[in-house]
């Protein structure tokens, strides 16, 4: 259940961040409102996830996973440029998040 909460919080954060881009500087109403809705839900869920996870672990997984997912969305959906260094860096972040997750499971 704790992992489900953290994953759901990450998904809501990614949705909020994507809506920020879609809001076009808060000039589009629906994505602008959804930015706050998704971020509010994300932080609320994250607070509950922190009841069972260490802050340093949960925040690192939250941010790292969010960066990887948002980077992929940016490249695939928003057609942001991707070069070898960018892809390599995203992979390093994903490896770090995976390492943190595994380290939490084996302690």
N, C-alpha and C positions, 0 to 999 in steps of 0.2 A: 504493500500500500504506500509506503514512504517513497519508493521509487516512482510509482505512478503519479503521486503528487508532484514530485520534482519534474518529471517529464511533462506533465500537463502545464506546469508553470512555465517551463521553457517554451512549449508550443505557444502559449498565450503571449509570452514576451516576443517571440518571433512574429506572431500575427500583428502585435502592436507596432513593432519596428517596421514591418512591411507597410502597414497603414500610414506610418509617418511619411514614407517615400511617396505613397499614393496620394497623400493629402496635398502635395505640391505646395508646401509652405503654408499649410492650413487654408488653402484657397478652395479645396473641395470638401464640402460639408461632411458627407458620410464617412470617408476615410479619416477625417479629422476627429470626429466623435468616436469612431471605432478605436483610434489610437489610445484615447484615454480609457475606454471601456476595457480593451485587452490588457493594457498595462495595469489597470486597477485589479483586474482578475488575477493577473500574473503575480503581482506583489502579495495579494491576499493568499494565494496558494503557496507562494514561497515562504511566507510567515509560518504557515502550518507545517511545511516540510522541515523548517528549522527546528521543530520540536524534537525531531529524531536524528537529524544530521548535524554534524559540526559545521559551524558557519564557514570556516575556511574551505572545507571540502565542498559544501553545497554551492557556495558562491562561485568557486572555480569551475565546477561542472556547469552551473547555470550560464555563466558568461562564456566559457569556452564552447559549449554546445551551441549557444546562441550565435556566436561569431561564425562558427562553421556553417550552420544552417542558413543564416542571413547571407553569408558570402556566396553560397551555392545559389540561393534565390536571386541574388544580384547578378550573378553571371548568367544563369539560365533564363530568368524572366525579364530582368531589366537590361539585358545585353551589355553588362559592364565588361570591360576588357579583362581578359585573363591571360597571364603569362606564366612561364614555368616557375618563377619565384613566388608568385601569388599562390599557385596551386600547391607548391611545396610547403609554404607557410601554413596554409589551411590544413594540410595533412599533418604537419607537426602539432598544431593545436588539437586536432582530433586524437592523435596519439597521446598527447598529454592528458586529455579528458579521459580517455580509456584507461590510462595508467592510474589516474586518481580513482576511478571507479573500481578498478581491480584492487587497488591498495585498501580501499574502504571495506571491500568484501573479505579480505584475508586477515584483517586485524583482530 
